[in-house]
Amino acid sequence: MANPLNANPLNPSQGPADQAAEGEPDVLGSAAILIVDDEPGMRNFLQRSLEKYCPLVEAVADVSLAGELRRRCHFDLLIVDIRLPDQTGTDWVGELRAEGMNTDVIFITAFADMQTAVEALRLGAADFLLKPFRLEQILSAVRRCIERQQVMRDNILLRRQLDRPVLPIDGMAGSSNAMQEIGSLIKRIAPATSTVVVQGETGTGKELVARTIHEHSDRSGPFVPVNCSSIPSELLASELFGHTKGAFTGAHQAREGLFTFAQRGTLFLDEISEMPLDMQTKLLRALEDRKVRPVGSDREIPVDVRLIAATNQDLTEAVKRGTFREDLYYRINVVSIEVPPLRERLDDIPELVGHFSRGLAGEMGVPAVQLSHRDMVALQGYPWPGNVRELKNVIERSLLLGRLPADCLGGNGNGLGSNERREGVGYPLGWKLAEVERTYILSVLEDANGNKSEAARRLGLSRKTLERKLKLWEGEQSGPV
């Protein structure tokens, strides 16, 4: 009679191991696995088989050695034999669960009954395999666990993205000297793992700089952003380092911290100057030891995370005031990038306007708006206290209204401004020569208070030629005026 446990009670469908889609990286390529089995043959078989797919596979014979390894390394998955010499696998995993461990576990055993399967289910086992099993079975079970973890982490990160204020992620367009220098610096530092401090006013695009560094790096993990000023100080440690079940009121289940989510990736701490002093101490220790301790736990978890911090404050002044730790400042300030405010790179505005107009028009399903020379002059004559973020909002309103709003730019949306302000201002790259000529001639005529003779003199034209052009344009109903 067939043993009813030969079919996996937790996952009855056990076909060949699912392979990664062609052209896509296998999820096992970043997995760390710990095997606990006292049978040398099975232990060696599992280790040799999984090492072909996973970068870190450790195998030990008992719970004591497994505990030592877990204190030194972070594992994404445990493969545990139920019958072990010093303690049963289910008892050991039960103790780990009570401490707050939420790592996936696959139980394996040669002796199983329904009671054992129920106990495995109660402990939240991800899978349950009866020896002997085929290589395809264990690979399929391991791959399902890692894929499920990846989906869960992606969902959490996506929720954080949706909860965050929208930042000008596409706002790094610009060919000014300042932006070219930042681009060159990013290319130099991106491959390294050194910490970076990005400084600049609110809305200048500090997170964009951090994302660009991550995208040009060799980091295989995700980019995880967190705003230190938006999280209550009493919850910040839990958010960054995680917590165990019952660590504080409301901690109904264990939770991994953002350091763990950013494993082998980049953690971006925005507004780090707002971090409380006691939290700064914990962050410094985590960076120095490359380990984090979840709230309520006595176990440290090794992490491989690159840190990029951002602030709109002068950290050296914060150190002098005693609101920012000097040792943490020197630890994170390996490379510093200063993002200039938009008012200091006004030459980038035409390029930014075109970039935002194309992107937002597609997202909103509205036709693009061609701003006039008059509009561009007004945009370049405004001080932009909200920086690139404010410019993006103005362009979005312009797309909705079909024109540059009259009440934007502090009431200067319609004003050409002085000759000095207009000098050197370019025209949108999409304009034809005839549009540029018409706009320029009409603006000079307006500056001459409608005096055609004076306007012709300034333009270097005869009055007759000017009148002929004006007559040609009289019948036109629209244009870039």
Number of C-alpha atoms within 10 A of each C-alpha: 3 6 8 11 16 14 15 16 17 15 12 12 10 14 10 14 16 14 13 12 8 7 6 8 11 17 18 23 14 18 19 20 23 23 23 25 27 20 14 12 9 15 19 15 11 20 19 12 14 22 16 12 16 17 13 20 20 19 22 21 19 22 21 13 12 19 13 10 16 15 13 13 17 21 19 18 22 23 25 28 26 24 18 18 12 12 13 16 24 21 13 18 23 18 13 15 17 15 18 21 19 18 19 19 23 21 21 23 18 12 11 18 10 11 9 15 20 14 14 23 15 11 18 17 20 22 24 28 26 16 14 11 13 11 14 14 18 23 20 16 21 25 20 18 21 19 14 13 16 14 11 12 18 14 12 14 19 12 11 14 14 10 9 13 8 9 16 20 14 14 21 21 17 18 16 14 12 15 17 13 12 17 16 10 15 19 14 13 16 19 15 13 18 15 19 23 24 22 23 18 18 17 21 26 25 28 21 16 22 27 20 17 24 25 16 14 19 14 21 15 18 19 22 20 22 21 17 21 16 12 14 12 17 10 12 20 23 22 21 23 24 24 24 23 21 16 19 13 7 8 13 11 13 21 19 20 20 22 26 22 25 25 22 19 24 29 27 26 23 25 20 22 24 18 21 18 15 11 14 21 14 15 20 17 14 19 19 11 12 15 23 23 20 24 23 17 15 9 15 19 19 21 21 19 24 23 21 28 25 25 19 19 16 11 20 14 11 15 16 11 10 11 16 22 22 14 12 17 18 10 15 18 17 11 13 16 19 16 18 18 20 24 18 13 16 19 18 20 23 21 17 22 23 19 17 22 22 14 14 17 17 12 9 11 9 12 14 19 18 20 23 20 22 20 21 21 25 21 25 20 21 17 15 20 17 17 19 25 20 17 23 22 14 18 24 19 15 20 22 16 11 16 16 25 19 13 10 16 21 10 11 17 20 17 15 19 13 11 10 8 13 17 9 10 16 14 19 17 9 9 13 10 8 9 16 17 11 16 18 17 18 15 18 19 20 13 15 15 11 13 12 19 17 16 23 20 11 13 15 10 12 13 15 12 11 19 14 10 12 15 11 10 13 8 8 8 6 7 12 14 15
